Amino acid sequence: MNKKIKQIAVFLGMLALGLTLTACSTNKDTKKATPKKPEKVSITYVQAPLNVPSIVEKANQSFEKKFKEKDIPVTYSTITSGADQTAALASGDIQFLNCVGGSSVLLSAANGADIKIISLYSQAPKAFKLFSKDAAITSPQSLKGKTIAGPKGTILHELLAAYLKQGGLSIEDVKFVSMGLPQARAALENGSADCALLAGPLAYQEEQKGMHVVTTGDGLVSGLTVTATSGKFYKEHKELVDLFLSVQKETLTYMKDHQKEALAAAVKATGLDEKAVDSMYGLYDFSMEITPEAIESLKKTQDFLVSSKLMDKKVDVDDLFVK
């Protein structure tokens, strides 16, 4: 009997030890799974064409002050290329893309990148324009066979495709030459291009000189830009994403309540005169709320990218937005 009691006692002791070790192991695994606080947060700074929120945030050190509450320093990276921005996000060098084109997000996602849209940055269809020296070019049909310069795979490229489609034409019906905005402007002025796709200060300057505007993006494209992070960063550091969004919201409130100061900061940062900044500012909607209309706009952009053979396959656009 005593022997049996001893055997039971030994068994219970071993069972208790096993449970203790399991609990320790579970606690250890849990600790391992807890994401480490980032040593720093890096945010893209894109000033052009007239990103007043970013200008104000940098001038007021808005992100630095807010993330200091979490003892996390903030650094800025001036990366203007959408492809370079999404690549930096994918590598972990950047945590937040503070103004990236919707097309860049789509292309990144199609290539398998872990990217999530956390808010809208701006919509400015009227800021994107097609110019020509020839005032007789007033319809999609009058563009047939013309040489048109502009950046490929962008909002401006999408604008051209949408405008041509209104007249039953396609990109194949014109000679589209891909180049940057300054080069497109130069091509228009020296006559090597019949038309140029321009935006921002360059578009404003050409219009002020009396250059003929064939069309704007109004009714054709949304001119959508967004803010984004990686799905992994959002999952592991949602509180920091919320902090980022709170700065964006506070900045928009500041811009509404202190428009004069916000535009003065834009004049200082861009070197443009007050008249130019004031005129261009009216073209932008910086509302950050993700709307059904914005999601549909991004779906149209995806259709354009796929039909233009700039994107091999479609992605689930709805899934790109954080829930």
Beta strands, then each sheet from edge to edge (+ up, - down):
strand 1: 41-44
strand 2: 74-77
strand 3: 97-101
strand 4: 116-123
strand 5: 128-132
strand 6: 147-150
strand 7: 175-178
strand 8: 195-199
strand 9: 212-216
strand 10: 224-229
sheet 1: 1+ 2+
sheet 2: 3+ 10- 4+
sheet 3: 7+ 6+ 8+ 5- 9+
end
